[in-house]
Amino acid sequence: MDDTEAISLLTKLVAINSGTNNKAGVDAVGEIVSAHLAALGFTEERFSHATRGDMRHFTVPGARQKILLCGHMDTVFEPDSGFTDVRDDGEYIHGPGTFDMKGGLVVMLVALSHVLKERGSLENVGVLLVPDEEQGSLAHHAAMEKIYSQYEYGLVFEGCAEQYSIIDRRRGTGFFTLRAQGKSGHSGYYANVYPNAISMLTQAVGAVLALQDPTRGTTINPGRIEGGTKGNIIAEQAHLICDVRFWDRDEFARVRAGLERIAQEHHLILEMEDNFWPLEESPRMTTLKGFVQRAAERLGQSVTYIKRGGASDASVMAACGVGVLDGWGVTGDGFHTIDEKMKKDSLATQATFTAETVLSVLKG
């Protein structure tokens, strides 16, 4: 696949709306990428889902799995987002998912075509296409973990960091909701008599935020608070939705224990959602970094690593014992906004580096 074909494919993928909740769109992206992988010799195992996109695992028949290339097909932009235009200004391609991460999917395909040309086979290489990473990769979580456990190493194709740095650390994430139950009544008669759900929550917010520890990179973001009906009616129900970010599991355990204590003290209900564990250094990651270094030396370039506060499927993979590095996709800007764009020449740059890294891993 030459540069012109790669850009054409990217434009085609970006033109398909694949918001996480748009199953038809996510599956349409999957069909296109699947056809390209089939042409490279892969066989597909498909995991269907009623409301979310289907997950797709690709392998070469009879080969032992060694390295897994992983990317997601969904974006944060649903069909009603209004962000649908794809535009090429010569240096950048603008559009939903260009950077996060349809550009990464194309990098993956181009890199695999380079590896196939060099080796004549893609044995020992697997590919996983995930349909719902933007909302936590929950639809196929058990099957994902089973697949990840089959591999030694992994590359994830989120957008690359500044100066083409590779991502080797990511904060873990958790989401929690605090719910308050008050008693409805006329505020002129029952204010300060009946419990007000909004008052119950606001009295707890300070204690929740006090659980943060910026010195350890632990943050809590109150993202949404909602409750009540009218100003002259005591709020019967209210809830607060937050996200917590952390660099190590001990910090998450500390925050969770604190939240449980606060919920009990303020008579609130605490709900915790599934979370991404942190992406941390492991012996297998260290080994993978050695393969990356050898690839960089063959290309005459240097390697730098960077940590990121956002989560990705790399964290799930690492929790399954895989040595994984992230940020192998294109470089760009404005992801999760209507200004999203990717730098065109980064596609070829990243595909070449990815291919050399995969070859380095396979040569051992």
Buried (B, 14 or more C-beta within 10 A) or exposed (E): BEEEEBBEBBBBBBBBBBBBBBBEBBBBBBEBBBEBBEEBBBEBBEBEBEEBBBBBBBBBEEBEBBBBBBBBBBBBBBEEEEBEEBEBEEEBBBBBBBBBBBBBBBBBBBBBBBBBEEBEBBBBBBBBBBBBBBBBBEBBBEBBEEBBEBBBBBBBBBBBBEEBBBBBBBBBBBBBBBBBBBEBBEBEEBEEEBBBBBBBBBBBBEBBEEBBBEEEBBBBEBEEBEBBEEEEBBBBBBBBBBBBBBBBEEBBEBBBEBBEEBBEEBEBEBEBEEBBBBBBEBEBBEBBBEBBBBBBEEBEEEBEBBBBEBBBBBBBBBBBBBBBBBBBBBBBBBBBEEEBBBBBEBBBBBBBBBBBBBBBBBEE
